[in-house]
Amino acid sequence: DHEKGVACGCPEGKVRILGKCQTLFAKAFCLPGRILVPQQFTMDREGQDFTCPDEFSCKPSTDCDSYRNAKKDLGQLSGTAKGKMISHIKNIVCNKKQRKICCPQDTSKSLLTSEMIVKSLKFSSKTKCITNPCPSAKWPWIDEDGQSVCVRHSEDLNNCKGTMAVNEHVLDCLDLESGYPVVLSAFKPKDSCGRRRRWNRYHSKCVRIFG
């Protein structure tokens, strides 16, 4: 229920395609020899935008009424609540250099309403299947700044069914989760790992994760 601030979605690093949660940067449902990547993945970095969730598009913040409404809402907040909302807005910046933000199609509502926050937590379902564009021993990835990069990897990641994350500059398949839907909530406390990072119980540390 978006209006109440909760919804079902895929775990981090997965997208819903054909009714199933598919692992990004793995073979997933692609043909042999191809890898599922976000639609915006390209090795041409000039002007590259980070992919926005479905029902959002990457726009200059000055052209987004929802962002302007959110700035007004921030003026009425203080303390921890204000800090969390500022952090949320930073997390939906899609091009820091060009000052762009993920702006919803319905711009009449503030980015800080429960409905908009939940919708913004979902990964974009816009994907494509590509052959590995990276040199030998490297794997395609999108870093914390939304840039398409090639990284070292620890194993063949084609058949990874769980979570992929960069640990000590090496991309790993951390577990073999089945990828059942999870609850996305506008009210879930923010974890201490920060932007596009998550706690990994195997390494007992925060690791980078696409998202």
C-alpha positions in Angstrom: 0.0 0.0 0.0 2.0 3.0 -1.3 -0.1 5.6 0.5 0.5 3.9 3.8 4.3 3.7 3.2 4.7 0.0 2.5 4.9 -2.3 -0.6 6.4 -5.6 -1.7 9.5 -5.5 -3.9 12.6 -7.5 -4.8 15.7 -7.7 -2.5 18.5 -5.3 -3.2 20.4 -6.1 -6.4 17.4 -7.8 -8.0 14.6 -6.6 -10.4 11.2 -8.0 -11.0 10.9 -9.4 -14.5 8.3 -11.8 -15.8 6.9 -12.1 -12.2 10.3 -13.2 -10.7 13.1 -11.4 -8.9 16.1 -11.6 -11.3 19.7 -11.0 -10.1 21.4 -8.1 -11.9 24.9 -8.7 -13.4 24.2 -12.4 -13.7 22.9 -14.5 -16.5 19.4 -14.5 -15.0 16.9 -15.2 -17.9 19.3 -14.0 -20.6 20.7 -16.3 -23.4 24.0 -18.1 -22.7 27.0 -15.8 -22.8 25.0 -12.7 -21.9 24.5 -10.8 -18.6 21.5 -8.9 -17.3 22.4 -5.3 -16.6 20.4 -2.1 -15.9 19.3 -0.2 -19.0 21.7 2.7 -18.4 24.8 0.5 -18.3 27.3 1.8 -20.8 31.1 2.2 -20.9 30.6 5.7 -22.4 30.6 7.6 -19.2 30.0 11.1 -20.6 26.8 12.5 -19.1 25.8 9.2 -17.7 22.7 9.2 -15.4 22.0 6.7 -12.7 18.9 4.7 -13.4 15.8 5.9 -11.6 13.0 3.7 -10.3 9.9 2.9 -12.5 7.6 5.9 -12.6 10.5 8.3 -12.1 12.8 10.0 -14.6 16.2 11.8 -14.2 15.6 15.5 -14.4 17.4 18.7 -13.3 16.3 19.4 -9.7 15.1 22.8 -10.8 12.6 21.2 -13.2 11.0 18.9 -10.6 8.0 20.3 -8.7 8.2 17.3 -6.3 11.7 18.3 -5.3 10.7 21.9 -4.7 7.8 20.7 -2.5 10.2 18.4 -0.6 12.5 21.4 0.1 9.5 23.2 1.7 8.7 20.1 3.7 12.2 20.0 5.0 11.8 23.5 6.4 9.2 22.2 8.8 11.3 19.3 10.1 14.2 19.2 12.6 16.6 16.9 14.3 16.8 13.2 13.3 13.7 13.3 11.1 15.1 16.1 9.0 18.5 14.3 8.7 16.8 11.1 7.5 14.8 13.0 4.8 17.9 14.8 3.6 19.7 11.4 3.4 16.8 10.0 1.4 16.9 12.9 -1.1 20.6 12.4 -1.6 20.0 8.7 -2.3 17.8 9.5 -5.3 20.2 11.9 -7.0 20.8 10.4 -10.4 23.5 12.7 -11.7 25.5 14.6 -9.0 27.6 16.7 -11.5 24.6 17.9 -13.4 22.4 18.3 -10.3 19.7 15.9 -11.5 17.3 14.0 -9.3 14.9 11.1 -9.8 11.6 13.0 -10.3 8.2 11.1 -10.2 5.8 11.3 -13.1 3.2 12.7 -10.6 5.0 15.9 -9.7 2.1 17.2 -7.6 3.3 15.2 -4.5 6.4 15.9 -2.5 9.3 13.5 -2.7 8.9 13.1 1.0 5.4 11.7 1.1 5.2 8.0 2.2 3.9 7.0 -1.3 6.9 8.6 -3.1 9.5 7.3 -0.7 8.3 3.7 -1.1 8.1 4.0 -4.9 11.6 5.4 -5.0 13.0 2.3 -3.1 12.2 0.0 -5.9 14.8 -0.9 -8.5 14.0 0.1 -12.1 12.8 -2.9 -14.1 14.4 -1.4 -17.2 17.2 -3.9 -18.1 19.0 -5.4 -21.1 21.1 -8.5 -21.8 24.7 -7.8 -23.0 27.9 -9.7 -23.6 30.6 -9.0 -21.1 32.2 -5.7 -22.4 35.1 -5.9 -19.9 38.6 -7.3 -20.4 39.6 -10.7 -19.2 39.2 -11.3 -15.4 36.9 -8.3 -15.1 33.1 -8.1 -14.7 30.6 -5.3 -15.4 29.3 -3.4 -12.4 27.8 0.0 -11.4 29.6 1.8 -8.6 28.3 3.9 -5.8 28.3 7.0 -8.0 26.2 5.3 -10.7 29.1 4.9 -13.1 29.5 1.8 -15.3 32.8 0.1 -14.5 34.7 -3.1 -14.9 35.8 -4.8 -11.6 37.8 -7.8 -10.5 35.6 -10.8 -9.5 36.2 -13.8 -7.4 34.4 -16.5 -9.4 32.1 -17.0 -12.4 29.1 -14.9 -11.4 26.8 -16.0 -14.2 24.8 -18.3 -12.0 24.6 -16.1 -8.9 21.1 -16.3 -7.4 21.7 -14.1 -4.4 23.3 -10.8 -3.6 26.4 -9.4 -5.4 28.6 -6.9 -3.7 32.1 -5.4 -3.9 34.3 -6.5 -1.0 37.9 -5.3 -0.8 37.6 -4.2 -4.5 36.5 -7.7 -5.6 32.9 -8.5 -6.8 31.5 -11.5 -5.0 28.3 -13.5 -5.0 27.7 -13.5 -1.2 24.9 -16.0 -0.8 22.4 -18.1 -2.7 19.1 -16.5 -1.5 16.1 -17.5 -3.5 15.0 -13.9 -4.0 11.6 -13.9 -2.5 9.9 -10.5 -2.4 10.6 -8.3 0.6 8.7 -5.5 2.3 9.8 -2.0 1.4 8.8 0.6 4.0 9.1 4.3 4.2 9.4 4.0 8.0 12.2 1.3 8.1 15.1 2.6 10.1 18.1 3.5 7.9 21.0 1.0 8.5 24.4 2.3 9.6 26.2 1.2 6.4 25.2 4.2 4.4 24.4 4.8 0.8 24.4 1.7 -1.5 26.1 -0.4 1.2 24.8 -3.3 3.3 25.9 -5.4 6.2 27.3 -8.7 5.2 27.0 -11.4 7.8 29.7 -13.6 6.1 32.4 -10.9 6.2 31.0 -9.1 9.3 31.4 -5.7 7.6 29.6 -3.2 5.3 30.1 -4.0 1.6 29.2 -2.1 -1.6 26.0 -3.2 -3.3 24.4 -2.0 -6.4 21.2 0.0 -5.8 
